[in-house]
Amino acid sequence: MIMNGFVPRFGPQIVDPGKKAVRFTVPSFYHQPVRLLLRLGEQVKEIPMEEENRNIYSATVVGLGTDLYYKYALGEKGAFPDPYAHYLPEGVHGYAQVVDHDAFAWSDQGWPGLNLEEAIIYELHLGTFTEEGTFRAAAEKLDYLLELGVNTVEIMPVTQTPGRWNWGYDGVGLYSVNHNYGTPEDFKALVDRCHRKGLAVILDVVYNHIGPEGNYLPLFGPYFTDRYETPWGAAVNYDDGGCEIVRAMVLDNVRYWLELYHLDGLRLDAVHAIKDRSRRHILQEIAAAVRRVEKELQRKIAVIAETDENDVRVINPPEAGGYGMDAQWMDDFHHTVHTTLTGEKKGYYGDYPGIDGLEKVFKNYLYTGEYSKFWKKKRGTDGSKNPGKQFIVAIQTHDQVGNRGGGERLSHLVRRPHLKAAAGLLLVSPYIPMLFMGEEYAEERPFLFFTDFLDPELKKAVSEGRRKEFADFGWDRIPDPEDDETFYRSRLTPREQWKPYQHQIFAFYRDLIALRKNHPALKKPDREKLEIQVLRDRKLVTVRRRSEGGETVAALVNLGEEEVGTPPVKGSVIFNSEAKEYGGSGHPGFPTLVPGQFILIEE
């Protein structure tokens, strides 16, 4: 009596709601016997599990309820949470709870899914997006996103992490919804409400590592391998002995989020850290799984990769030797704009020439095989033949803000006119634009790296490691990730507390996003009908975009600190960053552009 079309191979499964029958299935390679522990009030009931297949154990419980709290006892090793749990309401070390996925009443029938080509993405962290930091609070803020004009929400990982708060990349249960944000039903309600309001939802998922605290997977099977070194220790086992169980876990997880939570896409964290020499790479299998789900559900779904290698193999189709991802993050765009405006040269920014790289990065990766001084090797491939819709670009992200020593946003580093100029470059780019929460009104609070580990030794290691990590950048006064204030300082400022200029910056973003969404020359990420000219001595950039129908828009941007003459352009100004409603001086843009001025001309 299974109502959902998809059932994960492992974990709890309600097989008969009427009889309150729940089936529990878990792999256990090393420790036998395996026993199911049910917490019933003040008592714990122990139920032997049978080996139904080699290393796979199961037990069915009837009549005790469908919201049971449970753990698994592995031989004499002890009792541990289910690594396939759908909900860990007591945290990473506590009892898991069974979830009835059929209980939620969806109202998004007919939702077409994500049209990635026209996406304008808004990246957010659930815990700091609102004062409450919950799914329900985020659902109440959706009208704000509609007013801004974005059409796609990308949510940083929501799997269970230790303690009260975390970025999400220390998750230990691929299937679990973080109880700090609410229940699985709360998350479904957020997705459902997004769809009703016309917003697609992408979830950030982590398949390259598992968090360091509460990771009990090694007790259950060969989920990790010492064959490779990673920043997190042993690599997730995608190609060593017993890797089939790991690949099944990940591929089921892809379907789990897309089918049971109705998500429109997945963003795969740091795929360059996934080590797999199998004949068919796990990324290719993930992409194929997404295509199957897309066909079955008849709605558009996207799978996006984060990678720092500039490797088109990630986004090329399998028939061309690729993995078949729909798109990838393109950090070269961010780094080029950032160094142009800030002049920073420390760390990896030393690889970027600032304005000298703008022409290339509007048409390709900046690194297409050249030697990188930071990475000490040649980096990148030629991506000029790939369409613009395969690249996600940003001028701020959780990584580029949060991984600064003080969590400084671009609004902390450049003057407001140049902040608007950067946004102008982003939204006239021939790529898919992404904003990071708070960017749209020049948030004054930082976005810092914060954790709340429970293990005292781990807390100390994280605090010390953070300071050492940024030695190459020369940053000092690094906030302690384990200090409560580090988290509280990172929450967005409520709108009623904005300063007047922040309302003006919001209006600037709102109106420019509307042009991006609606103007024929801007709405599609097309590099073939793009021209860009950079006058380096004057720091003047001209970007011209044409539609298939011939409509043309020219963007003129003064990235320097001096007033410069405007090149001869025919047409009328349809957008001006110096308009007074955007906090500008009212300067028209002709015959000169003032520092940081961005104008759009319809030719």
LUMGU-271419 format. One line per field, with one value per residue (C-alpha): residue in three letters; x, y, z. Coordinates in pm, whole numbers, plus 32768, in hexadecimal, padded with zeros to 4 digits. Layout:
<sites>
resn <- (ALA|...)
X <- (X|...)
Y <- (Y|...)
Z <- (Z|...)
</sites>
This chain:
<sites>
resn <- (MET|ILE|MET|ASN|GLY|PHE|VAL|PRO|ARG|PHE|GLY|PRO|GLN|ILE|VAL|ASP|PRO|GLY|LYS|LYS|ALA|VAL|ARG|PHE|THR|VAL|PRO|SER|PHE|TYR|HIS|GLN|PRO|VAL|ARG|LEU|LEU|LEU|ARG|LEU|GLY|GLU|GLN|VAL|LYS|GLU|ILE|PRO|MET|GLU|GLU|GLU|ASN|ARG|ASN|ILE|TYR|SER|ALA|THR|VAL|VAL|GLY|LEU|GLY|THR|ASP|LEU|TYR|TYR|LYS|TYR|ALA|LEU|GLY|GLU|LYS|GLY|ALA|PHE|PRO|ASP|PRO|TYR|ALA|HIS|TYR|LEU|PRO|GLU|GLY|VAL|HIS|GLY|TYR|ALA|GLN|VAL|VAL|ASP|HIS|ASP|ALA|PHE|ALA|TRP|SER|ASP|GLN|GLY|TRP|PRO|GLY|LEU|ASN|LEU|GLU|GLU|ALA|ILE|ILE|TYR|GLU|LEU|HIS|LEU|GLY|THR|PHE|THR|GLU|GLU|GLY|THR|PHE|ARG|ALA|ALA|ALA|GLU|LYS|LEU|ASP|TYR|LEU|LEU|GLU|LEU|GLY|VAL|ASN|THR|VAL|GLU|ILE|MET|PRO|VAL|THR|GLN|THR|PRO|GLY|ARG|TRP|ASN|TRP|GLY|TYR|ASP|GLY|VAL|GLY|LEU|TYR|SER|VAL|ASN|HIS|ASN|TYR|GLY|THR|PRO|GLU|ASP|PHE|LYS|ALA|LEU|VAL|ASP|ARG|CYS|HIS|ARG|LYS|GLY|LEU|ALA|VAL|ILE|LEU|ASP|VAL|VAL|TYR|ASN|HIS|ILE|GLY|PRO|GLU|GLY|ASN|TYR|LEU|PRO|LEU|PHE|GLY|PRO|TYR|PHE|THR|ASP|ARG|TYR|GLU|THR|PRO|TRP|GLY|ALA|ALA|VAL|ASN|TYR|ASP|ASP|GLY|GLY|CYS|GLU|ILE|VAL|ARG|ALA|MET|VAL|LEU|ASP|ASN|VAL|ARG|TYR|TRP|LEU|GLU|LEU|TYR|HIS|LEU|ASP|GLY|LEU|ARG|LEU|ASP|ALA|VAL|HIS|ALA|ILE|LYS|ASP|ARG|SER|ARG|ARG|HIS|ILE|LEU|GLN|GLU|ILE|ALA|ALA|ALA|VAL|ARG|ARG|VAL|GLU|LYS|GLU|LEU|GLN|ARG|LYS|ILE|ALA|VAL|ILE|ALA|GLU|THR|ASP|GLU|ASN|ASP|VAL|ARG|VAL|ILE|ASN|PRO|PRO|GLU|ALA|GLY|GLY|TYR|GLY|MET|ASP|ALA|GLN|TRP|MET|ASP|ASP|PHE|HIS|HIS|THR|VAL|HIS|THR|THR|LEU|THR|GLY|GLU|LYS|LYS|GLY|TYR|TYR|GLY|ASP|TYR|PRO|GLY|ILE|ASP|GLY|LEU|GLU|LYS|VAL|PHE|LYS|ASN|TYR|LEU|TYR|THR|GLY|GLU|TYR|SER|LYS|PHE|TRP|LYS|LYS|LYS|ARG|GLY|THR|ASP|GLY|SER|LYS|ASN|PRO|GLY|LYS|GLN|PHE|ILE|VAL|ALA|ILE|GLN|THR|HIS|ASP|GLN|VAL|GLY|ASN|ARG|GLY|GLY|GLY|GLU|ARG|LEU|SER|HIS|LEU|VAL|ARG|ARG|PRO|HIS|LEU|LYS|ALA|ALA|ALA|GLY|LEU|LEU|LEU|VAL|SER|PRO|TYR|ILE|PRO|MET|LEU|PHE|MET|GLY|GLU|GLU|TYR|ALA|GLU|GLU|ARG|PRO|PHE|LEU|PHE|PHE|THR|ASP|PHE|LEU|ASP|PRO|GLU|LEU|LYS|LYS|ALA|VAL|SER|GLU|GLY|ARG|ARG|LYS|GLU|PHE|ALA|ASP|PHE|GLY|TRP|ASP|ARG|ILE|PRO|ASP|PRO|GLU|ASP|ASP|GLU|THR|PHE|TYR|ARG|SER|ARG|LEU|THR|PRO|ARG|GLU|GLN|TRP|LYS|PRO|TYR|GLN|HIS|GLN|ILE|PHE|ALA|PHE|TYR|ARG|ASP|LEU|ILE|ALA|LEU|ARG|LYS|ASN|HIS|PRO|ALA|LEU|LYS|LYS|PRO|ASP|ARG|GLU|LYS|LEU|GLU|ILE|GLN|VAL|LEU|ARG|ASP|ARG|LYS|LEU|VAL|THR|VAL|ARG|ARG|ARG|SER|GLU|GLY|GLY|GLU|THR|VAL|ALA|ALA|LEU|VAL|ASN|LEU|GLY|GLU|GLU|GLU|VAL|GLY|THR|PRO|PRO|VAL|LYS|GLY|SER|VAL|ILE|PHE|ASN|SER|GLU|ALA|LYS|GLU|TYR|GLY|GLY|SER|GLY|HIS|PRO|GLY|PHE|PRO|THR|LEU|VAL|PRO|GLY|GLN|PHE|ILE|LEU|ILE|GLU|GLU)
X <- (8000|8118|8087|81C6|8258|83B9|8435|85A6|864F|86B2|861D|84BE|8391|8222|819E|8039|7FB8|7E72|7F27|8039|8138|8297|83B7|851C|863F|87B0|88FE|89F4|8B39|8C0A|8B3B|8A38|8938|8872|8753|864A|861C|84C8|8497|8332|82FC|83F1|843F|851A|849E|85A7|854C|8639|8670|8690|8799|86BE|87E7|895A|89AB|8847|8769|85F8|84D9|8368|82AD|8130|803D|812F|8102|8189|8256|833C|8486|859A|870C|87D3|88AC|89D7|8A5D|8B16|8B81|8A5A|8920|892E|8847|87D9|88C0|8791|86A8|85B1|85A1|8685|85BB|86B6|87E9|88FF|892C|87BF|86A0|8617|84A3|83D8|833C|81F2|8239|80D6|8040|8095|7F8A|8041|7F94|8095|7FF5|8043|8183|8264|83B1|84EA|852F|86A2|86DD|8611|866A|86CF|874A|8747|882E|87CC|8827|86EE|8776|87D4|86D9|85DB|85F3|8547|861F|8510|8462|831B|83B6|8457|8303|8278|8388|8346|8284|83C2|8478|835D|8376|84EC|84A0|856E|84C9|85A4|860F|874D|8755|889E|88A2|8788|8801|8839|8973|89FE|8985|88A5|8930|8A18|8A43|89C4|8B00|8B40|8A08|8A0F|88C0|8888|8713|86D4|8632|86DE|85FD|8687|85C4|8488|83ED|83EB|8285|82F6|83F7|82F2|8208|831A|8356|81E0|81AB|82D0|822F|80DD|8187|8250|83A1|8477|8547|86A8|8745|88BA|8928|8A79|8AF8|8C6F|8C8E|8BCA|8BE7|8CE1|8BF0|8AD9|8B5E|8B13|8B1F|8C74|8BD3|8ACE|8B9F|8CB3|8C37|8D96|8EE5|904E|90A2|9090|90E1|8FDC|8FC7|8EDB|8FA9|8F42|8E85|8D1F|8D40|8CC5|8DB8|8E59|8DE1|8C74|8C34|8AE6|8A43|8AC3|8A58|88FE|88E6|8935|885D|8734|8773|8759|8603|859C|85BD|852C|8401|83A3|83F1|8393|84DB|8529|869E|87D2|8918|8A34|8B3D|8CAC|8C99|8E0F|8E3B|8D76|8E73|8DF5|8EB4|8D91|8D3F|8C0D|8C4B|8B4F|8B04|8A98|89B8|8923|88D7|8837|8763|86EA|868A|85BF|8508|84CA|842C|835B|82D9|82BF|8351|849C|85B0|8716|8855|8969|8AD2|8BC0|8D23|8E5F|8F06|8E62|8E29|8D24|8D1B|8C33|8B2C|8B67|8A73|8AD9|8AEB|8BFE|8CB7|8C14|8B4F|8A11|89E2|88F6|89D6|8AFB|8B68|8C69|8D46|8E23|8D0F|8CFB|8E74|8EA4|8D98|8E0D|8F7A|8F14|8E5A|8F28|9089|90BC|91E0|9203|91B9|9112|90C1|9230|91D9|90E2|9144|9012|8F85|9077|8FB1|8E54|8E41|8EA3|8DCD|8C95|8CD1|8D8C|8E37|8F5D|9039|9026|9169|9250|933C|92AE|93A6|92B7|926C|93D0|9354|92A0|912F|8FF7|8F6E|8ED2|8D64|8D24|8C4D|8B67|8A2A|8A0E|88F0|89EC|8A9A|8A23|8AD2|8AC8|8B73|8B32|8AF6|8AFD|8C5D|8CF0|8C59|8C5E|8DBB|8E4F|8EEA|8DE2|8CC3|8CD1|8BD2|8C25|8B66|8C75|8D8E|8D20|8C5D|8AE9|8B07|8BFB|8B20|8A0B|8B00|8B58|89E6|89BF|8AD1|8A2F|88D4|8940|8A2A|89DD|89CA|88CE|88E7|88E0|88BD|8925|8828|8851|8910|87D6|87CF|8942|8922|8A0D|8A25|8B30|8AF0|8BE8|8C4C|8B9A|8B84|8B01|8BAD|8B6B|8CBD|8DAD|8EDF|8E34|8DC1|8F2A|8FAE|8EB3|8F02|907A|905F|8F97|90AD|91B8|90E6|9101|9273|92AD|91B4|9253|9106|910B|8FF8|8F49|8DFF|8DE9|8CF2|8C90|8C33|8AB8|8ADE|8B7A|8A2D|8954|8A1E|89DD|8861|87CA|874F|85D0|8543|84A9|860A|86A2|8744|86BD|87D8|878F|862F|86C9|87B8|8694|85D3|8704|8716|859D|8589|86C1|8646|84FD|85BC|8689|854D|8482|855F|858B|86FD|8748|8661|8720|888E|891A|8A8E|8A79|89C1|8A9F|8BAC|8C8C|8D91|8E73|8F34|9031|90D1|8F7D|8EEA|8DBD|8CFB|8BF5|8B21|8A32|8925|8840|8707|86AD|85B6|86C1|866D|87B0|8818|8968|89EA|8AF2|8BAC|8CB5|8D7E|8E80|8E9F|8EA3|8D90|8DB2|8D21|8C05|8C4A|8B57|8A26|88D9|879D|86ED|874E|865E|8719|880A|88B4|88DE|8765|8705|8613|8742|8809|88C3|8915|8829|894C|88B9|89E1|8A1F|8B13|8BCC|8BAC|8BFD|8CC2|8BFE|8AE4|8A2A|8932|8866|881C|8715|879C)
Y <- (8000|80EC|8230|82DE|8263|8268|81AF|81C3|8072|80AD|8162|8151|8115|811C|7FEB|7FEF|812D|8084|7F71|8062|7F80|800A|7F57|7FAA|7F51|7F9A|7F1B|7E90|7E02|7DE4|7DB7|7CA7|7C60|7D99|7DFC|7F08|7FDB|8086|818D|816D|826D|8221|80C7|8047|7F17|7E40|7D87|7C99|7CEB|7BDD|7BD2|7BDC|7BFC|7BF5|7D11|7D9C|7D82|7DC7|7DB5|7E0E|7E9C|7E96|7F53|802F|816D|8218|8327|823C|82A5|81AB|8154|8026|7F4E|7EBE|7D86|7DE6|7F35|7FF8|80AC|81B2|8293|821A|82B0|82A1|8351|844B|8517|8538|8611|85DA|8630|8565|847D|8447|8369|8388|83AE|8306|83FA|83BE|845C|841C|84F1|863E|86C9|8766|887A|88AD|87CB|884D|88FC|88F6|88F4|89C3|8A77|8A99|8B6F|8C8C|8C53|8D6E|8CBB|8D33|8C6F|8C67|8BC5|8B59|8BA4|8D0F|8D72|8DCD|8E21|8CD9|8C0B|8B0E|8A7F|8B1E|8C76|8C5B|8C01|8D46|8E0E|8D94|8ECA|8F8D|8EB4|8EE2|905A|9045|8F81|8E44|8D06|8BF6|8BB8|8AF4|8A79|8A1E|88B9|885F|870B|86D3|876F|8775|8879|89A5|8A34|89EC|8A4E|88F1|8857|8791|86C0|8551|84CE|84F3|84B6|8576|86CD|87AC|87C2|891F|899B|88D2|8788|86D5|874C|88B3|8893|8801|8920|8A19|8971|8955|8AC5|8B26|8A6C|8B0D|8C5F|8C06|8BCC|8A9F|8A02|8976|88BF|88BC|8755|86CE|8588|85C8|8596|855B|863A|85E1|85C1|84BF|840D|82A3|8223|8177|8090|801F|7FD8|8038|819A|822E|81D9|8230|821C|8398|84C1|85D0|870A|8643|8506|83BA|83E6|8377|8220|8235|813E|805E|7F12|7F1D|8067|7FE7|8034|819A|81D9|8150|8237|836B|8312|82C8|8410|84CD|8436|8464|85E0|8608|8522|8530|86A2|8716|87D4|886A|8833|87D5|8894|879F|8827|8823|8705|8728|8685|8550|8440|8339|8271|818C|8147|821F|8347|837B|84D7|843D|834C|846C|852E|83FB|83C7|852E|8503|83CC|8481|85A9|84C4|8409|8543|860F|874A|87FA|87A7|8823|8798|8899|8855|892A|88F8|89C8|890E|89BF|8869|8857|86DE|871D|87C6|871C|8605|8499|8463|856B|84CA|85A4|856C|8617|871E|8835|894D|89A0|8AC2|8B9F|8C41|8CEA|8DEA|8E41|8E51|8F30|902A|9022|9069|9176|9235|91E5|91B9|9090|8FAE|8EC8|8D54|8CDB|8E42|8E5D|8D90|8E92|8FC9|909A|9160|90BD|8F7B|9005|8FD7|8E69|8E13|8E94|8D92|8C74|8C06|8CE6|8BB5|8AD4|8A13|8B27|8AF8|8B5D|8BE6|8B9D|8A36|8A03|8951|898E|89C3|89BA|8957|8A16|8A5C|8B4F|8A57|8A12|8AE5|8BF5|8B3F|8A3E|8B36|8BCB|8D13|8DF9|8F26|8E9C|8D3A|8C91|8C17|8D5E|8E26|8D2A|8CAF|8E06|8E3B|8F32|8EBC|9004|9034|90F6|921B|9229|9235|932C|946D|945E|94D6|93BC|92C6|931B|9303|919F|9144|91DE|90FF|8FD1|9010|9063|8F37|8E1E|8D26|8CC0|8DC5|8D6E|8E5B|8E0D|8E6D|8FD3|903F|90DF|91F2|9208|914D|91E4|90AE|8FAF|8E47|8D87|8C1E|8B8C|8A33|89A1|8854|878F|86E0|87C0|874D|878E|88E6|893E|88B3|8978|8ABD|8A92|8A0D|8B37|8C25|8B54|8B2C|8C9B|8CCA|8CFE|8E1E|8ED7|8F03|8F29|8F44|8E10|8DE4|8C9C|8BB7|8B1E|8C6C|8C99|8E04|8D98|8CFD|8E17|8F1E|8E62|8E7B|8F68|90BC|90C7|91A9|9299|92E1|9332|9483|956A|951A|93A4|93DB|948F|9370|927E|9352|934A|91CE|91A8|927E|91EE|908A|90E6|9156|9019|8F45|8FFD|90A4|8FC2|9019|8FBC|8EA5|8D82|8D31|8D46|8D7F|8D6B|8EB3|8F6B|906F|90F9|920A|926B|93B2|935D|94B3|9551|9421|943F|9307|92E8|91AD|9188|907B|9028|8F52|8E5E|8F60|906D|913B|91C9|924B|92E7|92FE|9404|93E3|94C3|93E2|94EC|960B|9720|97B4|973B|97A2|96D3|9629|967F|95A1|95CE|958F|95EA|95A7|94AF|947E|9557|94F7|9669|96A4|9749|9633|954E|9639|96D8|983F|9853|9862|97FB|9734|981B|98A6|9808|96EC|9736|9633|94F0|955F|9450|94A2|93D2|9459|93C9|93F1)
Z <- (8000|7F9D|7F18|7EA6|7D60|7DEC|7F1F|7F86|7FA1|810B|8231|82C4|81E8|8249|8190|8216|82C2|832C|83E8|8455|83B3|838B|82E2|8348|8263|829E|8219|8319|8295|83D0|850C|8548|85C4|8569|864B|8628|8761|8781|888C|8909|8A18|8B31|8AAC|8990|88D1|8829|86E9|8631|84C2|83BA|82AB|8176|8089|80C8|81BC|81A2|82D7|8301|83F6|83DA|8505|850D|85E9|86AD|85E1|84AC|855A|8617|86B4|866D|8665|85F3|86D6|861B|86C4|8801|876D|87F6|8781|866F|85A3|844D|8342|825A|8350|82BE|83FE|852B|861C|8736|8668|85CD|86F9|8757|86F3|8592|854E|843D|8343|8290|813D|80C5|81D8|8136|804B|7F24|7E60|7D49|7C46|7AEA|7B59|7A22|7AD9|7AA7|7960|79A0|786C|7900|7A6C|7B51|7C87|7DF0|7ED5|8044|818D|8249|83A3|835B|824D|835B|84CD|8524|8439|83E1|82B0|8320|8348|81EF|815B|81E6|8134|7FD3|7F6D|7FAD|7EAF|7DB7|7DE2|7D9F|7C64|7C8A|7C0F|7CA7|7E0E|7E57|7FBE|8066|80F3|81E2|8257|83CB|845F|85C3|86BA|8681|853D|841D|82B2|825E|81CD|830C|82D8|8336|82B7|8141|8170|82B0|82CB|83CA|84FC|8548|841A|845A|83F3|82A2|827D|82B7|81A0|80B5|810C|80AE|7F5E|7F1E|7F6A|7E8B|7D6B|7DA6|7D8D|7C57|7CFC|7CA6|7DBC|7DA0|7EC5|7F0B|7F4E|7FBE|7F29|7F47|80C0|8201|8333|8445|856D|8575|8442|8496|8330|835C|845E|8365|8232|813A|8101|8100|8064|80B3|7F40|7F24|7FFD|8029|8103|81E3|8208|816B|8025|7FEC|7F4D|7DE8|7D48|7E4F|7EDC|7F45|7E90|7E0C|7F5B|7F4F|7DEA|7E3A|7F69|7E97|7D6B|7E4C|7EFD|7DB3|7D72|7EDE|7ED6|7D79|7DA6|7F16|7F45|7DE3|7DB9|7C65|7C69|7D2C|7D4F|7D8C|7E75|7E07|7D0D|7CCA|7E21|7DB6|7D65|7C73|7B6F|7B1D|79B4|79E4|7ACB|7BE2|7B59|7A10|7ACD|7B96|7A58|79BC|7AF5|7AE1|7974|79CC|7AE4|79FF|78FE|79FD|7AA8|7967|79FC|79C0|7AB7|7ABB|7B51|7B89|7BEA|7CB3|7C36|7C40|7B1F|79F5|7959|7845|786E|7996|78BA|776C|770D|773C|75C3|75C0|76E1|77EC|792A|78B8|79C8|795B|79D7|7AB9|7B93|7AE6|7BEC|7AE8|7AB0|7C22|7C4F|7B1E|7B83|7CED|7C9E|7BA5|7CB4|7DEB|7D63|7E4E|7DF5|7F21|7F17|7DD9|7D78|7D13|7BDE|7B5F|7A93|7AE2|79C1|78CB|78F1|78BA|7743|7756|7884|77D5|76C5|776C|78A9|78FB|792F|77FF|7833|78AD|79D3|7B25|7C20|7D3E|7CDB|7C57|7B1E|79D8|7A0D|7939|77E6|76C6|7714|75F7|7536|765C|7671|7776|7823|78A0|7985|7ACF|7B23|7C51|7CEB|7E4A|7ECD|8020|7FCD|7F56|8074|818F|8145|8179|82CD|833B|825E|819F|808F|7F53|7FEC|80FA|7FF9|7EEB|7ED8|7E88|7D1D|7CD5|7D8F|7C9B|7B78|7BE0|7BEC|7A94|7A06|7AA8|7A1F|78BB|78AF|77B8|78D7|79E2|7AF9|7C68|7D92|7EF5|7FFF|8077|7F42|7EB5|7FBD|801A|8163|8266|833F|82DC|8280|8355|836F|849E|853F|8683|86B1|87ED|8802|88CD|8809|86BF|8734|8786|863D|856F|8624|85F6|8494|841E|847F|83D2|8298|823B|8275|80FD|80F9|821C|82CD|8444|854B|84C4|8580|863C|8583|86D2|8773|8780|871A|85D0|856F|85F4|8538|83F2|83F4|82F5|8364|8373|8265|835E|83DC|8288|8255|8142|8050|8073|7FF5|7ECA|7E82|7E95|7D99|7CB4|7CC0|7C9B|7B63|7AC3|7B01|7A5C|7927|7929|793B|7839|7735|7601|75E9|7752|77C0|7728|7776|7614|75DA|745F|7440|7534|74FE|760E|75FF|7720|7714|781E|783D|7885|7938|7856|77F1|76E0|76CD|75AA|75AA|7484|7479|7366|72EA|72D1|7408|7493|75E7|7636|7799|77E9|7932|79CC|7AB5|7B05|7BFB|7AF6|7A20|78B8|776D|76DB|758E|7476|749A|73EA|74AD|75EF|7757|77F7|793E|7A02|7B4A|7B9B|7B9F|7CE6|7D42|7D4A|7E27|7D05|7CAC|7B85|7A8D|793A|78B2|778A|7727|784D|7943|7AAE|7B78|7BA1|7AB9|79FA|78E7|77F5|769C|75B7|7459)
</sites>
